[in-house]
Amino acid sequence: MPTREERIAGGLYGLLIGDALGVPYEFHPPEQIPPREQIEFEPPVGFRRAHARVPPGTWSDDGAHALCLLASLLYKGHLDPEDLGRRLWNWYELGYMAVDHEVFDVGIQTSNALAIFRAGTPALKSGPKGEMDNGNGSLMRVLPLALWHTGTDQALVYDAMRQSLVTHGHLRSQVCCALYCLWARRTLEGAADPWAEAVATFHQLYPEGMEAHTELESHIRPNAPDLGRGTGYVVDCLRSARDCVRAEASYEGVVKAAVALGKDTDTTACVAGGIAGIREGLQAIPARWRKTLRGQELVEPLLKQLIDRS
């Protein structure tokens, strides 16, 4: 069994490598995705890559935002939405935490929220709150919070929801982030069924009659058999990650299954890969991907601080 430190490292690298694996295949429908044995950082010859100028093994906005959140947590010692907002803006303007400082694949909702924040709106009010504002941009970055957090489940859920508000203010996005962090925590603890235990914990924290409970049961429906389809909708992204983790026993199998869904391949593989990395540990991630992931000089100092803190 991997140690706690190996699970933490696996979670962080798992999300970054999953993101990087999915980058070249983004926007393609599932029928255009190569066979799983050919899904690699470098797609097969003749495949029409998304982001063709981005070198293989490069994480996207997903990984950069996750590192922004982690850096903020380690520096401030607590969740500081204003500091997170500033770091996300620095990513947008200066390429902070982006490989080679190159920013690509910026989500419309995220760019709008950051512009609102930059104009002077407080971070906790800058994320749009409409029902159509439920992309997966806050879900894709939240995993470091679960790896860093040492408080109660209630405190973890509270912070997961608050970090979402910076770019995604609707309660649905907040609840998805909270459930994902509970799922990651239960996986880190080695629970027998981390997803089921995460759902049960959420029900305890938000019993029937509370708005968050209604949102969970009416729209996220965590126990429904509906299969994820790999889209950018936050609920579908979370369900897709759940399905990939359930179906595959290895890290490689999980992230390739996520990419095979097509559409928002980098984020689906990022969200699923983070959980698979926690479950399996760092050494279970294929060495060829660990060796060729670009930007590791940005990751290693943060990972050392994170593990030292744990």
PAKE-516837 format. One record per residue (C-alpha): residue number from 1; residue in one letter; chain; x, y negated, z. Coordinates in steps of 0.1 Angstrom, whole numbers, plus 5000, padded with zeros to 4 digits. Layout:
BEGIN
{pator = NUM	zagu = a	fido = A	X = X	Y = Y	Z = Z} $
...
This chain:
BEGIN
{pator = 1	zagu = m	fido = A	X = 5000	Y = 5000	Z = 5000} $
{pator = 2	zagu = p	fido = A	X = 5014	Y = 4965	Z = 4992} $
{pator = 3	zagu = t	fido = A	X = 5022	Y = 4943	Z = 5021} $
{pator = 4	zagu = r	fido = A	X = 5003	Y = 4911	Z = 5028} $
{pator = 5	zagu = e	fido = A	X = 5032	Y = 4891	Z = 5013} $
{pator = 6	zagu = e	fido = A	X = 5032	Y = 4912	Z = 4982} $
{pator = 7	zagu = r	fido = A	X = 4994	Y = 4907	Z = 4979} $
{pator = 8	zagu = i	fido = A	X = 4998	Y = 4869	Z = 4982} $
{pator = 9	zagu = a	fido = A	X = 5025	Y = 4869	Z = 4955} $
{pator = 10	zagu = g	fido = A	X = 5004	Y = 4892	Z = 4934} $
{pator = 11	zagu = g	fido = A	X = 4974	Y = 4869	Z = 4937} $
{pator = 12	zagu = l	fido = A	X = 4993	Y = 4838	Z = 4926} $
{pator = 13	zagu = y	fido = A	X = 5012	Y = 4854	Z = 4898} $
{pator = 14	zagu = g	fido = A	X = 4982	Y = 4875	Z = 4889} $
{pator = 15	zagu = l	fido = A	X = 4961	Y = 4844	Z = 4881} $
{pator = 16	zagu = l	fido = A	X = 4990	Y = 4826	Z = 4862} $
{pator = 17	zagu = i	fido = A	X = 4998	Y = 4857	Z = 4841} $
{pator = 18	zagu = g	fido = A	X = 4961	Y = 4864	Z = 4834} $
{pator = 19	zagu = d	fido = A	X = 4957	Y = 4828	Z = 4823} $
{pator = 20	zagu = a	fido = A	X = 4988	Y = 4829	Z = 4800} $
{pator = 21	zagu = l	fido = A	X = 4977	Y = 4863	Z = 4786} $
{pator = 22	zagu = g	fido = A	X = 4943	Y = 4849	Z = 4776} $
{pator = 23	zagu = v	fido = A	X = 4955	Y = 4816	Z = 4761} $
{pator = 24	zagu = p	fido = A	X = 4962	Y = 4828	Z = 4725} $
{pator = 25	zagu = y	fido = A	X = 4928	Y = 4846	Z = 4723} $
{pator = 26	zagu = e	fido = A	X = 4906	Y = 4818	Z = 4736} $
{pator = 27	zagu = f	fido = A	X = 4874	Y = 4809	Z = 4716} $
{pator = 28	zagu = h	fido = A	X = 4874	Y = 4842	Z = 4697} $
{pator = 29	zagu = p	fido = A	X = 4843	Y = 4864	Z = 4699} $
{pator = 30	zagu = p	fido = A	X = 4849	Y = 4899	Z = 4713} $
{pator = 31	zagu = e	fido = A	X = 4848	Y = 4916	Z = 4679} $
{pator = 32	zagu = q	fido = A	X = 4878	Y = 4895	Z = 4668} $
{pator = 33	zagu = i	fido = A	X = 4900	Y = 4904	Z = 4698} $
{pator = 34	zagu = p	fido = A	X = 4927	Y = 4929	Z = 4690} $
{pator = 35	zagu = p	fido = A	X = 4926	Y = 4964	Z = 4705} $
{pator = 36	zagu = r	fido = A	X = 4936	Y = 4964	Z = 4741} $
{pator = 37	zagu = e	fido = A	X = 4969	Y = 4981	Z = 4735} $
{pator = 38	zagu = q	fido = A	X = 4978	Y = 4951	Z = 4713} $
{pator = 39	zagu = i	fido = A	X = 4968	Y = 4924	Z = 4738} $
{pator = 40	zagu = e	fido = A	X = 5000	Y = 4908	Z = 4748} $
{pator = 41	zagu = f	fido = A	X = 5015	Y = 4873	Z = 4754} $
{pator = 42	zagu = e	fido = A	X = 5024	Y = 4874	Z = 4717} $
{pator = 43	zagu = p	fido = A	X = 4994	Y = 4885	Z = 4696} $
{pator = 44	zagu = p	fido = A	X = 4998	Y = 4909	Z = 4667} $
{pator = 45	zagu = v	fido = A	X = 5009	Y = 4896	Z = 4634} $
{pator = 46	zagu = g	fido = A	X = 4981	Y = 4880	Z = 4615} $
{pator = 47	zagu = f	fido = A	X = 4960	Y = 4871	Z = 4645} $
{pator = 48	zagu = r	fido = A	X = 4947	Y = 4835	Z = 4643} $
{pator = 49	zagu = r	fido = A	X = 4960	Y = 4822	Z = 4677} $
{pator = 50	zagu = a	fido = A	X = 4942	Y = 4795	Z = 4697} $
{pator = 51	zagu = h	fido = A	X = 4966	Y = 4768	Z = 4706} $
{pator = 52	zagu = a	fido = A	X = 4991	Y = 4779	Z = 4680} $
{pator = 53	zagu = r	fido = A	X = 5018	Y = 4755	Z = 4691} $
{pator = 54	zagu = v	fido = A	X = 5019	Y = 4767	Z = 4726} $
{pator = 55	zagu = p	fido = A	X = 5047	Y = 4792	Z = 4732} $
{pator = 56	zagu = p	fido = A	X = 5037	Y = 4827	Z = 4744} $
{pator = 57	zagu = g	fido = A	X = 5036	Y = 4832	Z = 4782} $
{pator = 58	zagu = t	fido = A	X = 5024	Y = 4796	Z = 4789} $
{pator = 59	zagu = w	fido = A	X = 4996	Y = 4790	Z = 4814} $
{pator = 60	zagu = s	fido = A	X = 4969	Y = 4765	Z = 4806} $
{pator = 61	zagu = d	fido = A	X = 4949	Y = 4740	Z = 4827} $
{pator = 62	zagu = d	fido = A	X = 4937	Y = 4769	Z = 4848} $
{pator = 63	zagu = g	fido = A	X = 4971	Y = 4777	Z = 4862} $
{pator = 64	zagu = a	fido = A	X = 4982	Y = 4740	Z = 4864} $
{pator = 65	zagu = h	fido = A	X = 4951	Y = 4731	Z = 4885} $
{pator = 66	zagu = a	fido = A	X = 4956	Y = 4761	Z = 4908} $
{pator = 67	zagu = l	fido = A	X = 4992	Y = 4749	Z = 4914} $
{pator = 68	zagu = c	fido = A	X = 4980	Y = 4714	Z = 4920} $
{pator = 69	zagu = l	fido = A	X = 4957	Y = 4727	Z = 4947} $
{pator = 70	zagu = l	fido = A	X = 4984	Y = 4748	Z = 4963} $
{pator = 71	zagu = a	fido = A	X = 5009	Y = 4720	Z = 4963} $
{pator = 72	zagu = s	fido = A	X = 4983	Y = 4697	Z = 4979} $
{pator = 73	zagu = l	fido = A	X = 4975	Y = 4722	Z = 5006} $
{pator = 74	zagu = l	fido = A	X = 5011	Y = 4729	Z = 5014} $
{pator = 75	zagu = y	fido = A	X = 5020	Y = 4692	Z = 5015} $
{pator = 76	zagu = k	fido = A	X = 4990	Y = 4679	Z = 5035} $
{pator = 77	zagu = g	fido = A	X = 4984	Y = 4710	Z = 5057} $
{pator = 78	zagu = h	fido = A	X = 4947	Y = 4708	Z = 5051} $
{pator = 79	zagu = l	fido = A	X = 4923	Y = 4703	Z = 5022} $
{pator = 80	zagu = d	fido = A	X = 4925	Y = 4667	Z = 5012} $
{pator = 81	zagu = p	fido = A	X = 4902	Y = 4660	Z = 4982} $
{pator = 82	zagu = e	fido = A	X = 4917	Y = 4626	Z = 4975} $
{pator = 83	zagu = d	fido = A	X = 4952	Y = 4641	Z = 4973} $
{pator = 84	zagu = l	fido = A	X = 4939	Y = 4669	Z = 4951} $
{pator = 85	zagu = g	fido = A	X = 4922	Y = 4644	Z = 4928} $
{pator = 86	zagu = r	fido = A	X = 4954	Y = 4624	Z = 4925} $
{pator = 87	zagu = r	fido = A	X = 4974	Y = 4655	Z = 4916} $
{pator = 88	zagu = l	fido = A	X = 4948	Y = 4666	Z = 4890} $
{pator = 89	zagu = w	fido = A	X = 4950	Y = 4631	Z = 4875} $
{pator = 90	zagu = n	fido = A	X = 4988	Y = 4633	Z = 4874} $
{pator = 91	zagu = w	fido = A	X = 4984	Y = 4666	Z = 4855} $
{pator = 92	zagu = y	fido = A	X = 4960	Y = 4650	Z = 4831} $
{pator = 93	zagu = e	fido = A	X = 4982	Y = 4619	Z = 4825} $
{pator = 94	zagu = l	fido = A	X = 5018	Y = 4632	Z = 4831} $
{pator = 95	zagu = g	fido = A	X = 5017	Y = 4670	Z = 4828} $
{pator = 96	zagu = y	fido = A	X = 5022	Y = 4676	Z = 4865} $
{pator = 97	zagu = m	fido = A	X = 5023	Y = 4714	Z = 4871} $
{pator = 98	zagu = a	fido = A	X = 5020	Y = 4721	Z = 4834} $
{pator = 99	zagu = v	fido = A	X = 5047	Y = 4741	Z = 4817} $
{pator = 100	zagu = d	fido = A	X = 5070	Y = 4716	Z = 4798} $
{pator = 101	zagu = h	fido = A	X = 5046	Y = 4689	Z = 4810} $
{pator = 102	zagu = e	fido = A	X = 5024	Y = 4697	Z = 4780} $
{pator = 103	zagu = v	fido = A	X = 4987	Y = 4694	Z = 4787} $
{pator = 104	zagu = f	fido = A	X = 4963	Y = 4713	Z = 4764} $
{pator = 105	zagu = d	fido = A	X = 4928	Y = 4727	Z = 4765} $
{pator = 106	zagu = v	fido = A	X = 4912	Y = 4701	Z = 4788} $
{pator = 107	zagu = g	fido = A	X = 4876	Y = 4708	Z = 4798} $
{pator = 108	zagu = i	fido = A	X = 4851	Y = 4680	Z = 4789} $
{pator = 109	zagu = q	fido = A	X = 4835	Y = 4681	Z = 4824} $
{pator = 110	zagu = t	fido = A	X = 4869	Y = 4680	Z = 4841} $
{pator = 111	zagu = s	fido = A	X = 4882	Y = 4651	Z = 4820} $
{pator = 112	zagu = n	fido = A	X = 4850	Y = 4632	Z = 4827} $
{pator = 113	zagu = a	fido = A	X = 4852	Y = 4638	Z = 4864} $
{pator = 114	zagu = l	fido = A	X = 4889	Y = 4627	Z = 4865} $
{pator = 115	zagu = a	fido = A	X = 4881	Y = 4596	Z = 4847} $
{pator = 116	zagu = i	fido = A	X = 4853	Y = 4588	Z = 4872} $
{pator = 117	zagu = f	fido = A	X = 4878	Y = 4595	Z = 4900} $
{pator = 118	zagu = r	fido = A	X = 4904	Y = 4573	Z = 4884} $
{pator = 119	zagu = a	fido = A	X = 4879	Y = 4545	Z = 4881} $
{pator = 120	zagu = g	fido = A	X = 4876	Y = 4544	Z = 4919} $
{pator = 121	zagu = t	fido = A	X = 4848	Y = 4569	Z = 4928} $
{pator = 122	zagu = p	fido = A	X = 4857	Y = 4589	Z = 4959} $
{pator = 123	zagu = a	fido = A	X = 4869	Y = 4625	Z = 4951} $
{pator = 124	zagu = l	fido = A	X = 4840	Y = 4641	Z = 4969} $
{pator = 125	zagu = k	fido = A	X = 4816	Y = 4622	Z = 4946} $
{pator = 126	zagu = s	fido = A	X = 4834	Y = 4623	Z = 4913} $
{pator = 127	zagu = g	fido = A	X = 4823	Y = 4657	Z = 4901} $
{pator = 128	zagu = p	fido = A	X = 4791	Y = 4656	Z = 4880} $
{pator = 129	zagu = k	fido = A	X = 4762	Y = 4673	Z = 4898} $
{pator = 130	zagu = g	fido = A	X = 4737	Y = 4682	Z = 4870} $
{pator = 131	zagu = e	fido = A	X = 4726	Y = 4718	Z = 4864} $
{pator = 132	zagu = m	fido = A	X = 4743	Y = 4717	Z = 4830} $
{pator = 133	zagu = d	fido = A	X = 4776	Y = 4707	Z = 4848} $
{pator = 134	zagu = n	fido = A	X = 4784	Y = 4742	Z = 4858} $
{pator = 135	zagu = g	fido = A	X = 4815	Y = 4751	Z = 4839} $
{pator = 136	zagu = n	fido = A	X = 4842	Y = 4772	Z = 4855} $
{pator = 137	zagu = g	fido = A	X = 4867	Y = 4745	Z = 4861} $
{pator = 138	zagu = s	fido = A	X = 4866	Y = 4745	Z = 4899} $
{pator = 139	zagu = l	fido = A	X = 4864	Y = 4783	Z = 4901} $
{pator = 140	zagu = m	fido = A	X = 4895	Y = 4788	Z = 4880} $
{pator = 141	zagu = r	fido = A	X = 4917	Y = 4768	Z = 4905} $
{pator = 142	zagu = v	fido = A	X = 4904	Y = 4778	Z = 4939} $
{pator = 143	zagu = l	fido = A	X = 4923	Y = 4811	Z = 4946} $
{pator = 144	zagu = p	fido = A	X = 4953	Y = 4794	Z = 4963} $
{pator = 145	zagu = l	fido = A	X = 4929	Y = 4781	Z = 4990} $
{pator = 146	zagu = a	fido = A	X = 4920	Y = 4817	Z = 5000} $
{pator = 147	zagu = l	fido = A	X = 4957	Y = 4827	Z = 5000} $
{pator = 148	zagu = w	fido = A	X = 4967	Y = 4797	Z = 5021} $
{pator = 149	zagu = h	fido = A	X = 4937	Y = 4795	Z = 5045} $
{pator = 150	zagu = t	fido = A	X = 4940	Y = 4809	Z = 5081} $
{pator = 151	zagu = g	fido = A	X = 4907	Y = 4795	Z = 5094} $
{pator = 152	zagu = t	fido = A	X = 4874	Y = 4813	Z = 5099} $
{pator = 153	zagu = d	fido = A	X = 4853	Y = 4825	Z = 5070} $
{pator = 154	zagu = q	fido = A	X = 4830	Y = 4795	Z = 5076} $
{pator = 155	zagu = a	fido = A	X = 4859	Y = 4771	Z = 5074} $
{pator = 156	zagu = l	fido = A	X = 4871	Y = 4788	Z = 5042} $
{pator = 157	zagu = v	fido = A	X = 4837	Y = 4786	Z = 5026} $
{pator = 158	zagu = y	fido = A	X = 4834	Y = 4749	Z = 5036} $
{pator = 159	zagu = d	fido = A	X = 4867	Y = 4740	Z = 5020} $
{pator = 160	zagu = a	fido = A	X = 4860	Y = 4761	Z = 4989} $
{pator = 161	zagu = m	fido = A	X = 4829	Y = 4741	Z = 4983} $
{pator = 162	zagu = r	fido = A	X = 4845	Y = 4708	Z = 4990} $
{pator = 163	zagu = q	fido = A	X = 4874	Y = 4713	Z = 4966} $
{pator = 164	zagu = s	fido = A	X = 4848	Y = 4720	Z = 4939} $
{pator = 165	zagu = l	fido = A	X = 4832	Y = 4686	Z = 4944} $
{pator = 166	zagu = v	fido = A	X = 4862	Y = 4668	Z = 4929} $
{pator = 167	zagu = t	fido = A	X = 4853	Y = 4680	Z = 4894} $
{pator = 168	zagu = h	fido = A	X = 4821	Y = 4702	Z = 4897} $
{pator = 169	zagu = g	fido = A	X = 4796	Y = 4689	Z = 4921} $
{pator = 170	zagu = h	fido = A	X = 4766	Y = 4711	Z = 4915} $
{pator = 171	zagu = l	fido = A	X = 4758	Y = 4736	Z = 4944} $
{pator = 172	zagu = r	fido = A	X = 4760	Y = 4765	Z = 4920} $
{pator = 173	zagu = s	fido = A	X = 4797	Y = 4758	Z = 4913} $
{pator = 174	zagu = q	fido = A	X = 4803	Y = 4753	Z = 4950} $
{pator = 175	zagu = v	fido = A	X = 4787	Y = 4786	Z = 4959} $
{pator = 176	zagu = c	fido = A	X = 4807	Y = 4805	Z = 4932} $
{pator = 177	zagu = c	fido = A	X = 4839	Y = 4791	Z = 4946} $
{pator = 178	zagu = a	fido = A	X = 4829	Y = 4800	Z = 4981} $
{pator = 179	zagu = l	fido = A	X = 4819	Y = 4836	Z = 4972} $
{pator = 180	zagu = y	fido = A	X = 4851	Y = 4840	Z = 4952} $
{pator = 181	zagu = c	fido = A	X = 4873	Y = 4829	Z = 4981} $
{pator = 182	zagu = l	fido = A	X = 4855	Y = 4854	Z = 5004} $
{pator = 183	zagu = w	fido = A	X = 4861	Y = 4881	Z = 4978} $
{pator = 184	zagu = a	fido = A	X = 4898	Y = 4872	Z = 4977} $
{pator = 185	zagu = r	fido = A	X = 4900	Y = 4872	Z = 5015} $
{pator = 186	zagu = r	fido = A	X = 4884	Y = 4906	Z = 5018} $
{pator = 187	zagu = t	fido = A	X = 4907	Y = 4920	Z = 4991} $
{pator = 188	zagu = l	fido = A	X = 4937	Y = 4905	Z = 5009} $
{pator = 189	zagu = e	fido = A	X = 4925	Y = 4923	Z = 5041} $
{pator = 190	zagu = g	fido = A	X = 4923	Y = 4956	Z = 5022} $
{pator = 191	zagu = a	fido = A	X = 4885	Y = 4960	Z = 5026} $
{pator = 192	zagu = a	fido = A	X = 4869	Y = 4991	Z = 5010} $
{pator = 193	zagu = d	fido = A	X = 4844	Y = 4971	Z = 4990} $
{pator = 194	zagu = p	fido = A	X = 4856	Y = 4935	Z = 4990} $
{pator = 195	zagu = w	fido = A	X = 4828	Y = 4922	Z = 4967} $
{pator = 196	zagu = a	fido = A	X = 4800	Y = 4937	Z = 4988} $
{pator = 197	zagu = e	fido = A	X = 4816	Y = 4925	Z = 5020} $
{pator = 198	zagu = a	fido = A	X = 4820	Y = 4890	Z = 5006} $
{pator = 199	zagu = v	fido = A	X = 4784	Y = 4889	Z = 4997} $
{pator = 200	zagu = a	fido = A	X = 4773	Y = 4901	Z = 5031} $
{pator = 201	zagu = t	fido = A	X = 4795	Y = 4875	Z = 5048} $
{pator = 202	zagu = f	fido = A	X = 4780	Y = 4847	Z = 5027} $
{pator = 203	zagu = h	fido = A	X = 4745	Y = 4859	Z = 5037} $
{pator = 204	zagu = q	fido = A	X = 4755	Y = 4857	Z = 5073} $
{pator = 205	zagu = l	fido = A	X = 4768	Y = 4822	Z = 5069} $
{pator = 206	zagu = y	fido = A	X = 4739	Y = 4810	Z = 5048} $
{pator = 207	zagu = p	fido = A	X = 4708	Y = 4830	Z = 5058} $
{pator = 208	zagu = e	fido = A	X = 4675	Y = 4830	Z = 5040} $
{pator = 209	zagu = g	fido = A	X = 4659	Y = 4796	Z = 5038} $
{pator = 210	zagu = m	fido = A	X = 4691	Y = 4777	Z = 5033} $
{pator = 211	zagu = e	fido = A	X = 4697	Y = 4760	Z = 4999} $
{pator = 212	zagu = a	fido = A	X = 4730	Y = 4778	Z = 4994} $
{pator = 213	zagu = h	fido = A	X = 4713	Y = 4812	Z = 5000} $
{pator = 214	zagu = t	fido = A	X = 4686	Y = 4804	Z = 4975} $
{pator = 215	zagu = e	fido = A	X = 4712	Y = 4793	Z = 4949} $
{pator = 216	zagu = l	fido = A	X = 4731	Y = 4826	Z = 4954} $
{pator = 217	zagu = e	fido = A	X = 4701	Y = 4848	Z = 4951} $
{pator = 218	zagu = s	fido = A	X = 4682	Y = 4829	Z = 4924} $
{pator = 219	zagu = h	fido = A	X = 4710	Y = 4820	Z = 4900} $
{pator = 220	zagu = i	fido = A	X = 4742	Y = 4838	Z = 4909} $
{pator = 221	zagu = r	fido = A	X = 4725	Y = 4871	Z = 4918} $
{pator = 222	zagu = p	fido = A	X = 4757	Y = 4888	Z = 4929} $
{pator = 223	zagu = n	fido = A	X = 4741	Y = 4923	Z = 4932} $
{pator = 224	zagu = a	fido = A	X = 4724	Y = 4922	Z = 4898} $
{pator = 225	zagu = p	fido = A	X = 4736	Y = 4947	Z = 4872} $
{pator = 226	zagu = d	fido = A	X = 4739	Y = 4920	Z = 4845} $
{pator = 227	zagu = l	fido = A	X = 4773	Y = 4924	Z = 4828} $
{pator = 228	zagu = g	fido = A	X = 4795	Y = 4894	Z = 4824} $
{pator = 229	zagu = r	fido = A	X = 4801	Y = 4881	Z = 4788} $
{pator = 230	zagu = g	fido = A	X = 4833	Y = 4861	Z = 4793} $
{pator = 231	zagu = t	fido = A	X = 4817	Y = 4826	Z = 4787} $
{pator = 232	zagu = g	fido = A	X = 4827	Y = 4793	Z = 4804} $
{pator = 233	zagu = y	fido = A	X = 4796	Y = 4792	Z = 4826} $
{pator = 234	zagu = v	fido = A	X = 4807	Y = 4795	Z = 4862} $
{pator = 235	zagu = v	fido = A	X = 4783	Y = 4823	Z = 4870} $
{pator = 236	zagu = d	fido = A	X = 4791	Y = 4844	Z = 4840} $
{pator = 237	zagu = c	fido = A	X = 4829	Y = 4839	Z = 4846} $
{pator = 238	zagu = l	fido = A	X = 4825	Y = 4852	Z = 4882} $
{pator = 239	zagu = r	fido = A	X = 4804	Y = 4881	Z = 4871} $
{pator = 240	zagu = s	fido = A	X = 4828	Y = 4889	Z = 4843} $
{pator = 241	zagu = a	fido = A	X = 4857	Y = 4890	Z = 4867} $
{pator = 242	zagu = r	fido = A	X = 4837	Y = 4912	Z = 4891} $
{pator = 243	zagu = d	fido = A	X = 4830	Y = 4937	Z = 4863} $
{pator = 244	zagu = c	fido = A	X = 4866	Y = 4938	Z = 4851} $
{pator = 245	zagu = v	fido = A	X = 4880	Y = 4944	Z = 4886} $
{pator = 246	zagu = r	fido = A	X = 4854	Y = 4971	Z = 4893} $
{pator = 247	zagu = a	fido = A	X = 4860	Y = 4989	Z = 4860} $
{pator = 248	zagu = e	fido = A	X = 4898	Y = 4990	Z = 4859} $
{pator = 249	zagu = a	fido = A	X = 4922	Y = 5005	Z = 4884} $
{pator = 250	zagu = s	fido = A	X = 4953	Y = 4986	Z = 4873} $
{pator = 251	zagu = y	fido = A	X = 4962	Y = 4950	Z = 4870} $
{pator = 252	zagu = e	fido = A	X = 4970	Y = 4954	Z = 4833} $
{pator = 253	zagu = g	fido = A	X = 4937	Y = 4971	Z = 4827} $
{pator = 254	zagu = v	fido = A	X = 4918	Y = 4943	Z = 4845} $
{pator = 255	zagu = v	fido = A	X = 4933	Y = 4914	Z = 4826} $
{pator = 256	zagu = k	fido = A	X = 4931	Y = 4931	Z = 4792} $
{pator = 257	zagu = a	fido = A	X = 4895	Y = 4939	Z = 4799} $
{pator = 258	zagu = a	fido = A	X = 4889	Y = 4903	Z = 4807} $
{pator = 259	zagu = v	fido = A	X = 4906	Y = 4891	Z = 4774} $
{pator = 260	zagu = a	fido = A	X = 4886	Y = 4918	Z = 4755} $
{pator = 261	zagu = l	fido = A	X = 4854	Y = 4900	Z = 4764} $
{pator = 262	zagu = g	fido = A	X = 4865	Y = 4871	Z = 4742} $
{pator = 263	zagu = k	fido = A	X = 4853	Y = 4835	Z = 4744} $
{pator = 264	zagu = d	fido = A	X = 4869	Y = 4818	Z = 4775} $
{pator = 265	zagu = t	fido = A	X = 4896	Y = 4845	Z = 4777} $
{pator = 266	zagu = d	fido = A	X = 4922	Y = 4825	Z = 4797} $
{pator = 267	zagu = t	fido = A	X = 4898	Y = 4816	Z = 4825} $
{pator = 268	zagu = t	fido = A	X = 4882	Y = 4850	Z = 4827} $
{pator = 269	zagu = a	fido = A	X = 4916	Y = 4867	Z = 4829} $
{pator = 270	zagu = c	fido = A	X = 4928	Y = 4841	Z = 4854} $
{pator = 271	zagu = v	fido = A	X = 4899	Y = 4846	Z = 4878} $
{pator = 272	zagu = a	fido = A	X = 4900	Y = 4884	Z = 4874} $
{pator = 273	zagu = g	fido = A	X = 4938	Y = 4886	Z = 4874} $
{pator = 274	zagu = g	fido = A	X = 4940	Y = 4868	Z = 4907} $
{pator = 275	zagu = i	fido = A	X = 4919	Y = 4893	Z = 4925} $
{pator = 276	zagu = a	fido = A	X = 4936	Y = 4923	Z = 4908} $
{pator = 277	zagu = g	fido = A	X = 4970	Y = 4908	Z = 4917} $
{pator = 278	zagu = i	fido = A	X = 4959	Y = 4906	Z = 4954} $
{pator = 279	zagu = r	fido = A	X = 4946	Y = 4942	Z = 4953} $
{pator = 280	zagu = e	fido = A	X = 4976	Y = 4957	Z = 4936} $
{pator = 281	zagu = g	fido = A	X = 5005	Y = 4935	Z = 4947} $
{pator = 282	zagu = l	fido = A	X = 5031	Y = 4917	Z = 4927} $
{pator = 283	zagu = q	fido = A	X = 5051	Y = 4948	Z = 4917} $
{pator = 284	zagu = a	fido = A	X = 5020	Y = 4963	Z = 4900} $
{pator = 285	zagu = i	fido = A	X = 5020	Y = 4935	Z = 4875} $
{pator = 286	zagu = p	fido = A	X = 5039	Y = 4947	Z = 4844} $
{pator = 287	zagu = a	fido = A	X = 5075	Y = 4936	Z = 4845} $
{pator = 288	zagu = r	fido = A	X = 5075	Y = 4925	Z = 4809} $
{pator = 289	zagu = w	fido = A	X = 5049	Y = 4898	Z = 4819} $
{pator = 290	zagu = r	fido = A	X = 5066	Y = 4888	Z = 4851} $
{pator = 291	zagu = k	fido = A	X = 5099	Y = 4883	Z = 4833} $
{pator = 292	zagu = t	fido = A	X = 5085	Y = 4863	Z = 4803} $
{pator = 293	zagu = l	fido = A	X = 5060	Y = 4841	Z = 4821} $
{pator = 294	zagu = r	fido = A	X = 5072	Y = 4805	Z = 4815} $
{pator = 295	zagu = g	fido = A	X = 5074	Y = 4778	Z = 4842} $
{pator = 296	zagu = q	fido = A	X = 5083	Y = 4800	Z = 4871} $
{pator = 297	zagu = e	fido = A	X = 5106	Y = 4773	Z = 4884} $
{pator = 298	zagu = l	fido = A	X = 5074	Y = 4755	Z = 4893} $
{pator = 299	zagu = v	fido = A	X = 5059	Y = 4785	Z = 4911} $
{pator = 300	zagu = e	fido = A	X = 5087	Y = 4799	Z = 4932} $
{pator = 301	zagu = p	fido = A	X = 5092	Y = 4770	Z = 4956} $
{pator = 302	zagu = l	fido = A	X = 5054	Y = 4769	Z = 4963} $
{pator = 303	zagu = l	fido = A	X = 5052	Y = 4807	Z = 4967} $
{pator = 304	zagu = k	fido = A	X = 5081	Y = 4807	Z = 4992} $
{pator = 305	zagu = q	fido = A	X = 5063	Y = 4780	Z = 5013} $
{pator = 306	zagu = l	fido = A	X = 5031	Y = 4799	Z = 5011} $
{pator = 307	zagu = i	fido = A	X = 5046	Y = 4832	Z = 5022} $
{pator = 308	zagu = d	fido = A	X = 5066	Y = 4815	Z = 5049} $
{pator = 309	zagu = r	fido = A	X = 5034	Y = 4800	Z = 5062} $
{pator = 310	zagu = s	fido = A	X = 5016	Y = 4833	Z = 5062} $
